Amino acid sequence: MSLRDQLTARITQHAQDVVEAAQQQILDDLDEVVPVDTGELRDSRSVEYRDGTRSSGFMVTYTAPQGVWTDLGTSPHEIHGNPFLAFDWGGERVIVRSVQHPGNQGTFWWTNIMNLDWWRLTLEHAARNVG
């Protein structure tokens, strides 16, 4: 193998290591901020790597529906039962056909991490700290 080929291989490997370290940091950051009540949202995370390799790029998704609600929030809305809703409230069992939900403020747990600025900073940090 020529010196040029050796250098190219080392640079390519280093770039792959940097990208993989940044990807892992993003996943670790998401693990720290994902809202956990029942664990359903946290456990619904999937990671897909473009072209099947970690260094080719990745996509992170959470399939539980509360992901978008907790990230972006919701406006007030009515929740309908099928045909009833049953829940505990104030120590008593309540059964109703519908309730008016007041909405909730978003926490932006996903939006704050999965953006180009965060990726750039994470990639720069990995580049400075990978072998």
N, C-alpha and C positions, 0 to 999 in steps of 0.2 A: 504494500500500500504506500502510495507516495505521501510526502509530507503534506501536500495540499489536501489529499483525501483524508489524512489523519486529522488535520486541522478542521476540515469541514465536518467530520464526524463528531469531534469534540464540541464544536460550536452548536451543532444540531442537538446533541445530547444535553448540553447545558440549557439551551432554549426550551427543550422538552421538560427538563427538571424545573425550570422557572415557572412554566405554565402550569405544571402539575402542582407545584407548591402553592401557587396563587389560587388554583381551583380548590385545593383542600382548605385553604384559609377562608375562602368564601363560604364553603360548606360549614366550617366550624363557626363562622360568624352567624350564619343562619340558625344553626343549632342553639346558639346563645340567645337569640331573640324571638324565635318562633313561639307564639303563645301556646301554653300547655294548660289545658283544663283536664280533658280526658286522655290526651295523648293521641287522639285520632288524627289531628292535623299534622303533628310532628311525624307520626308513623306513615303518613301518606306521601312523604317525599320520595321522588324518584329522580335519578340522575342518568341522563343519556349522553354518551360521548359521540360526537360527530365522527363518522368513519370508524367507529368502534375503538378508537385509541384515545387515551386520556389527553395527549398533547394536541389533539386536533380541534379541541373546543368542546364545550359542554352546555347542556341545558338542564336546569333544575326546575322541577314542577312539584306542586303540592296538589293532590287531587281532591282532598277534602274541601267541601264547598265553603267552609268557614274561613278558608285562607284569604279570599278576596274581601270578605266582610270584615275580618279583623284588621286587614291591611288598610283598606280604603274607607271603611266605615259604612254605615247605612243611614238612610233618612228614615223618619218615622214610617211605619208600615203595619198593616194588619196581617196577623198570622191566623190561618184557618186550619181547623182540625179536619180529620178524615174519618168519621164525621166529628169527632171530639178531640180536644186537647186535654191531657191530664198531667198535672204537675203539683209538687208540694210548694206551698206558699205560707209562710208564717206558722209552720208546724201543722198545717192542715192540707188535706188532699183537695185540690180544686179541679173540677171538670167543667169545661166550657166549649162552646163551638168555635170561638175565635177570641183573640186578644189584640189589643193595640200595643205594638212594640214602639217604644220611644225613639228607636234608632240608637246607633252608637258611633262614637268618634273613632276614626281610624288611628291606628298606631304606626302605620307605615313601616312595619317590621320588614316587609319584603322590598318595598319600593326604595327604602334608604340603602339597602345593600346591593340589590340587583340593578345597578345603574353603571353607566360607563365611567363616571368619576371614581366610584368605589373600586371598580375593576382596575382602572389605571393605577390608583394608589396601591392596591394590593399587589399588582404585577410589579410595580417599581420596588416595593418592599421585598418581594421574593427575589428579584434580580440582585438586590444588594446583599441578600442573606443566603442564597443557595450556593453551595460549594464552590 
